[in-house]
Each structure stands twice: as structure tokens, then as C-alpha cells.
């Protein structure tokens, strides 16, 4: 992964972070695998929220893939 790709990932996370933090949660970039899978980890209330899967797919993944088309999927680890 290039530094430019990581910057775009961080920029996308910066866009979604306020919505997560408003509910006491957050997300952290862990790594991007060779196969295009981006690994993130939840923190705060997002770790135990039953809606975190929907938030990941409909919010976080969509925002990241819009900014970083090299990402094929986003997974929480």
C-alpha cells in the first residue's frame, strides 16, 4: 500500500468519524491486505453495538470505497 492510498483512507475515516464519535464510538485503521481487504477495528460503543455491521457496510465501507477504489471490502477485526 502506498502512502497516498493510506492518506485517502484516513481522509475517508475523518469524514465518518464524527458520526461514530457522536454515539461514543470510533474506528481505527489497522491495515490493508494485498487482496484489497481493509481491516479496521471498532472502539468505544461501536465494539458492542448491534448495528455495527450495518454501520460498517452502509457507512464506513461506502465512504472508504468512494475515496479509495483500490479497497475491495472493509472488515472489522
N, C-alpha and C positions, 0 to 999 in steps of 0.2 A: 504494500500500500504506500502510495506516495504521500508526502506531507500535504500536498494540495487536496487530496481526497479527504484526509483527516480534518483539514480545515473546513471543508464543506460539510462533513458530518457534524462537527462541533457547531457550525453555524445553524444547521437544521435543529440540533438539540436545543440551542439557545432560543429558538423560536417556540418550541413546545414546552420548555421548562417552566415558564410562568404559570401555565395551566396546571401542571403537576404540583408545583410548589404551593399553589393556592389551596390545595387539598391536603397539604402536609407531606407530599411525596417528592420524588426526584428520580432521575435516571442518570446512569453513568456509562460512558463508552468504555468497553473492555478491549475488544479487538475486532479486526475484520479478517476473516479467514480467506484463504486462497480461492475458495469456491464462491466467494461473493456474499457469504453469510456474515452479517454484522451481529456481534454479541454485545448486549447491554445488560446492566444489572439495575434492578429497582432498589430504591431506598425509601425509608420513611413509610408512610401509609400505603404506598404503592406495592410494597412487599406482601401485604396481607389483603389487599383489595380484591374482591371477587370480579371486579370489572377490569383488572389489569390486562387480561388477554385482549379484550376489545380495545382498550386504550392503546395497546401495543400495535395492533393491526390497523385500526381506523385512524389513529392519530400519529403516533411516533413513526411507525413504518412508512406511512404515506408521506409524511413531511420529509423524511430522510431520502426516500426513493425519488422524490421530486427534485431534490438538490443534488443527489448522488446516484445517477442511473447505474453506476457500476455495482451498487448494492442489489443483490438478488432477493434477499429476505433478511428480516431482522428477528432475532431470537433473544429472549431473556434467559440469562444464565445465573 
